[in-house]
Amino acid sequence: MMATVESLNPNTTPEDRSGLMAALAFFGLPPAALGGWLIWNLRQQHERSLEDLADQQEQRFLQLLQDQKGDLTVLQFATATQMSLEESKVYLDEKAQQLNASFDVSDNGAVVYRFPL
């Protein structure tokens, strides 16, 4: 930052300016490039971990459907996936639309998703 400020100073000679620009290129660009690469790398890792989590949820969902013979409640899914009840309901609603599931209400008031197998 100091090199940038000094290079903009009108009292700085052209020889000093070239030295300042060399210092800026040597001390400024590599750390900036490294920081940019680290941020990009962390973002890629985060995106991969989100994809892995989605794949795991999908596998748990399919396994539960198989185990429960196509009938699934929000509570069963939330317990198996350790998701909140609200997140589980949203997930099951989306899957029900994708897979043309039907809904029934049990005697105790729980919604039972009936997925065709």
KAFENFEN-V773256 format. One record per run of one state. SS is the DSSP state (H for helix, E for strand, L for the rest). FROM is the first residue (numbers start at 1). TO is the last residue. Records with the same first field share a line. If there is no record, write none. Layout:
SS->FROM-TO + FROM-TO
//
This chain:
L->1-1 + 9-13 + 68-70 + 82-84 + 100-101 + 106-110 + 115-117
H->2-8 + 14-67 + 74-81 + 85-99
E->71-73 + 102-105 + 111-114
//
